[in-house]
Amino acid sequence: MSPLPARLRRLHRPHIARPHVRLPRLPRFHIALPHVALPHVALPHFALPRIAWRRVVIRTAKIGTLTVALSVALGGAAFGAVTLYSAYGPVRNEPNTQAWRDLTPRAAGALVCTSCHASEATAQDASIHADVSCEDCHGPAAAHAGDEAAARATVLPVPKGGICASCHAAIAGRPSTFPQVDLAAHFSGGSCLRCHDPHSIVAVRPPAVTHPLANLPECTTCHAPGGLKKVPSGHEIVADAVCLACHGHAATRQP
Amino acid sequence: MMNEPHETGPHDPPFDVGVDRRTVLKAGLVALPGLAGSSLLFDWLTRLTDVGTTPDVEPIVSRYDPAAHRWGFVVDTNRCIGCGLCVVACKAENHLPEDPEYTRTWVERHTTTAGGTTFVDSPDGGVDGFASAPRVTIPGAMITDTRFVARLCMQCENSPCTTVCPVGATYRTPDGVILVDEERCIGCGYCVVACPYGARYLVPAGGDTPRGVPGVADKCTFCYHRITVGLRPACVEACPVGARTFGDLNDPSSPVSVALRENPTKVLKAALGTRPRVFYVGLEGEAEA
């Protein structure tokens, strides 16, 4: 252990008690404020003497506590005012949600139709159209199926055969597995419903011609009003080439 | 006197504020039940004065709990035939305006060429069907894929429309459907331009309106009046080929949950981070829009 240098050894005197230098602690509160004669000049607040400044702090703290208490009370009241279902509350949209919920459905669903229109429903359920909604062709039926007798008496629109084309016309983009027809090539003689039952969808084939066709004039020579052979009622005269599209021999006629 | 050391106890407050601990605690004991009581009182008062908007009658079906559901939608583009019956059904169900420009759902035909470009055509939203040939503006381009894509509001979990609405008129219900409050909507159209999917429009005057109020924003609600009473949305009912599937994502046996499990799906514009609740089957081949 090396001895301390002489100048430090002189200072290092542990056996001599150091004089207890204790700075006077300033009284912090409960003080009798001395009547300090302040100069009569306008001083900024930070220029106040420390004693006066402490007084300001105490007063501020008192006022602050009161303010906090008041704000808590008023804030609570305000929170209550805007709570829950009030106009600006957190669930203010609830009445509107309820209003959306209260709208009346117009589409009834297939089950509703089936309860009255059993025969059509049975035919359709057995067909390839089993999953097609009645309302796709007949329009929304909730009012018609409702409790109002007057509404039940209304007749839903009976669709034209052209509605078939909206699904079955051959257009680009349809899945290749989906049955599509080139309308012009398939049948040009009028409505689809002429052959296809609207609910079972099965094409009812018209009677095929049984007599030979060779060396015969046009169909309408005989099969015409006033001709030798009768035309079935409800069947207008179509162009000759069209007749065989439906009435041709089973082996040759078009699908 | 000033310089005398002033001994303070260890538990003395740093300064005297004139309010002791006991007073503060007492005030707290009084204030907390007061707060709870005042909110209950105001709740009761608002319920009492709010007779018009919250009906007392029970719904036909059992009480609907929105928090118990998480509605989702799956569109299968492998099945869609582009017939437009969904658009027709939606218009009828929701009293939408006649003009095909104003629609909540529509059908697009996406034609992808060998170069990877996807062309979209949707004449009148597909309400009257499509032309037999797709519209491709590159002459002689080889078409690799053509399919129909049904569109509707994505009911985004992170929805730009609710974010931008300046009056809080459009909001998300707990079951995940975004609705528009027609009493708050000011018709500014900000949500219409904010929607990355073009699902919104402003209801025109003079014609059918969903809620009888023109000039407000409108969009697909998943047929909220139907799904909350146990029915399916009108477009799902109408679809003849089952290309639209609707159900509760919380229910593992619901049609959407099954469809999501059994098919690879994607959402539109996933990069925007909107987290749609409408999922698409069969769009894997398309470049991200």
Interface residues (C-beta under 8 A of the other chain):
Chain A: R22 P24 R25 L26 P27 R28 F29 H30 I31 A32 P34 V57 I58 A61 K62 T65 A69 V72 A73 G76 A77 F79 G80 A81 T83 L84 Y85 S86 G89 R92 N93 E94 P95 N96 T97 Q98 A99 W100 R101 D102 L103 T104 P105 R106 A107 G109 A110 H129 D131 V132 S133 E135 D136 G139 P140 A165 S166 C167 A169 A170 I171 A172 G173 R174 P175 F178
Chain B: M1 M2 N3 E4 P5 H6 T8 P14 F15 D16 V17 G18 V19 A27 A31 G34 L35 S38 S39 L40 L41 F42 D43 T46 R47 D50 T53 T54 P55 P59 Y64 P66 N78 R79 I81 G82 C83 G84 L85 A89 A92 E93 R109 T111 G129 F130 A131 S132 A133 P134 I143 T146 R147 F148 G168 Y171 T173 L179 D181 E182 E183 R184 P210 R211 T221 C223 Y224 H225 R226 T228 V229 L231 R232 A234 E237 A238 P240 V241 G242
